[in-house]
Amino acid sequence: MILKNGVVATLDPQEVERTDLRIEGDRIADRGPALAPAPGEEVLDLEGALVLPGLVNAHTHLYSALARGMPGPGEPPRSFVEILERVWWRLDRALDEESVHLSGLVGAIEAARSGTTVLFDHHASPSFVRGSLATLRRAVEQVGLRSVLCYETTDRNGLAGRDAGIGENRAFLAGGQTALTRGLVGAHASFTLSDESLERLAGVVRDENSSLHVHVAEDRADVEDCRKRDGAGLVERFRRHGLLARRTLLVHGVHLSEPELREAQAAGAWLVHCPRSNMNNAVGHAPTVAFRRAALGTDGLDGDVLAEARTAFLKMRDSGRADAFAAAFEMLVGGHRLAAATFGLPLGRLDAGAPADLVVLDYRPPTPLTADNLPGHLLFGLDRSHVRSTIVAGRFVLRDRRVTTVDEAAVFASAREAAGRLWERMRQP
Ligand SMILES: [Zn+2]
C-alpha cells in the first residue's frame, strides 16, 4: 500500500516533509515523493493530511475503563490513601475475567481513537489474577495495538494475593509475550510492599532479564512510609533491592528529591509524568525540572496522550518554567524512545525499515507547519478529534474514523452492561 501526499512529521528527528510512504507487511518499505505504485498495489491519497508516528502512553490502567460515571464513594476521601481504599481498590477487587477483557477492548479502542499505538499498562484484578495478563493481551491485540503489560504486585491482599501477582508477572514474561505485546514486572508501590516482597520481585527481574514498573512517591504518604519502614528514601530502597536497573519505570515521582531523581536516572530508570492524574488526586506537581529521561502517562484517565502533553506543558508553565514548551515536547519524544527500547524497534521513526505504526490526522494548519514549529502545532493545535486513521504494524486499526478490527458498537454495548454488574459488585462489602 502507498500512502500518497501525506505531510509526514516526526518528533525525533524533528522533521516535516510532504512525501509518500510505502507500507509492506508490518514495516515502512519506502519513503519519497511520487512513489510509483506496483501492479495491484493500493494507493491511498491523503491529500495533505498530517501523518505522525503513533503516540506512546507510558503508564495507564486499562482496568479503569469501566469506571467512568460510576457512583462515588459515600463519604468524600480526605487523602490519597483514602482515594485508593474507597475507589480504586474497591473497583479492582470487583473485576472478573469479562470486565477485564471488556476494559481492555474499550481502553484500546479509545487509545486508537486518540492516536496512541503503544500502551504501558499496570494491571490489578485481585479476584482474577491468574490469566489476567493474557486476557488483556487478547483484548489489546484484538483491537490491534502494541502493549507492555504487567501485574500490580501488592501485599494488600495477603501473602497469597502477593504471590499470585508475582506468579502472574513471571508466567507472562516466560510465555506470554508476542510481537505486539511485551511484559514487565509490575508492583503497586513501596508502601504496599515488604522487603521480602521486593526481594521476590527482584528475583523475577533478574530471572526474566526484565524491569520493574512501579508507582513511586505519587503522594507524600509513600515517602513517609518508606522513611518509617527503613529510614531510607524510596530510590535508596529500590536500589538496595536491585530494582533500579535499566528501564525501570518509576511512575509519578511527585515527591522525589532532585538528588534521588538524578540517582535513579543515572542507574537507567525512566520517569513517567502523569500531570492530569496528579491534579485529579491533588498530590502535587512533580519536580519535572530534574526529569531527564521521561515519558507521559495518562494513568487510566483515558488514552489521550496529546491532552496529557498539553496539560504537562501548562502545568510546567504555571509553575514558572521558561522551557516548559521544549520539556513537554521532549516527553512525547521520550515515549517513542522508551517504546523503541522496549520493543527493540525504531518506533517513532517514519522511514524505510521502521515499523508502520502511524496516525493520519485531519489537520489543516491555519499557519505554516514546519519542522521548527511542530511543537507549537502539537501542543496548541492538535487533539484527538483530528485522528482519522491509526495503523499499527502495517494494519489499520482505525480507518476513516471507523474501527476496523472489532465491532465497536457491540463492544461498547457489552461494556455498558458489564459496567452495571461491576458497579453492583463494588457495592457489596
Ligand atoms: Zn497508576
Residues whose N, C-alpha, C, O or C-beta is under 5 A from the ligand:
A	BS01	ZN	D299
